[in-house]
Amino acid sequence: MRYDTLIVGAGFAGLYMLHRLRGLGHRARVLEAAAGVGGTWYHNRYPGARCDVQSMDYSFSFSEELQNEWDWSEKYATQPEILRYANFVADRLDLRRDIQFETRVESARYDEGENLWRIETDTGEVLEARYYVIATGCLSVPKAIDIEGTDDFQGQSYHTADWPREGVDFSGLRVAVIGTGSSAVQSIPIIAGQARELTVFQRTPAYSLPAFNRPLDEAERAAWRAEYPEHRHRSRYSLFGVPDYPMDKGAFDVSDEERAAAYEAAWQTGTLIAILQQYNDLLVDEKANETAAEFVRNKIRGIVEDPEVAETLCPKSFPIGTKRACLDTNYYQTFNLPHVHLVDVRKTPIERVTARGVKTADQEREFDAIVYATGFDAMTGAIVNVDVRGRGGRELKDKWADGPRTYLGLTVSDFPNLFMITGPGSPSVMSNMIISIEQHVDWICDCLSWMAAHGYDTVEAGSDAEQGWVEHVNEVANATLFPQANSWYMGANVPGKPRLFLPYIGGVGPYRVKCEEVAAADYEGFRFGQGGKVGATRPAAAG
Ligand code: N01
């Protein structure tokens, strides 16, 4: 079958892309491996899964109807509610008739002669399209579990990112959770509420902030809606995709008392960014950062009753904010329960999983169930898991062997007519994803319209523009504290993955302005043409 555009993934990015392409008159189709829409929210069904961006922000802004017809029930929506929202969007926009479920894309090859992408699926189909849009999400491929013996375990094993649809009841069981990132931090309090014994294996403690989640009532939703036009505009030109706090001072421009009061007020907001946006030097100056980090550590010490457990839960090996902070409900409080235990695997490393449980350097503990909350092969995993080949049969995996190379996180030189939504080199995971998805989809559609108006059917990033963007992404990241952490932002959580900052930390607003400028300058840095041949590169956009 031949299409104008094939989109991989039916998460929020794929849904909006399909909707917009229909508006352009494209014959478009979405291929989705899962049996339903929702992407990350389809798979991550672990207990306690919620968004860490407020639900009124984490929702599409492009349609008044969608904004007005959907009522979020809580400040932070649960995974089931977000999945219902994704289904509501798919139904409301009548998207399902162009989505093919239970179809995994295995390879995507650009045919230079025909100027089209040929896509092969695990169902044996071959589909062709002029444009290939990757909408597979940033956190969709669980990283391989790098612990020996996982297959030997005779009890039940689960991964937070591949949770059984029917749910799991841990009542009466001895449960192990391995990992203490966001997925673990959210699920641990709920699992503790069911399990007979819960043991948490922690390698690196996270900074977790309280969500202070609560129901939303009609008055509050109405107040948000009244503010939406202004609020959405501020979000689009903000640093993280939600309105910024004013950051006109450094941490040491104020007295200790004033700073403590500011952090306390930020803590009480129950949001991820409030603390990090109190001062303009928190993500670039170690000493400034340490003031916020120590504030959070003191909160942990105040909540956790056993001083030794509290100290083990205090993160000290990386600046606050350089790994994604977590947002929780009763995480630290859970460690006050008598049946909840914490194992510091830095002190007693996990040697292996055995038939009966988990063996650390000092002892073997027996479990009925093990939950792996061990994270993802983020940003690039889902893209290079597909055998993507561009001009001359060049493999994307090879091209990215030393780290992803993109122009604006949207396109790749030598891979004509390929677009990525929230790809590496764009703000993506450093932002409210919905805002970034909308910006990318709109930019791609504007580019396609511009091409149609100019008689082009081929677009490709120029290699100079790409090189300039890669350097700019690294330069901006290297001016911050982010490279200090062994985070998934840095690819450092996956053994063998190149260590470099994957998203763009220059800010959602500045990035958006850059994309707007590139478009206004007739798509500076891109090459256009017909039938697969492209002309000279327009001058590369400066960073
Ligand atoms: O994964 P993670 P996640 N032995 O990589 C540990 C988004 N998200 O699924 O840090 C022992 O953060 C690992 O330890 P270390 C959000 O962006 C959002 O929790 O490598 N431990 C770490 O503690 C988030 O950042 C939401 O030393 C091992 C943990 O496993 C991202 O997804 C909710 C290990 C992995 O933490 C990823 O979160 C959930 C080993 N061999 C997720 N291997 C919300 O919206 C790994 N670990 C709220």
Residues whose N, C-alpha, C, O or C-beta is under 5 A from the ligand:
A	BS01	N01	R50 C51 D52 L139 D146 I147 I178 G179 T180 G181 S182 S183 A184 R203 T204 R324 A373 T374 G375 F376 W488 N493
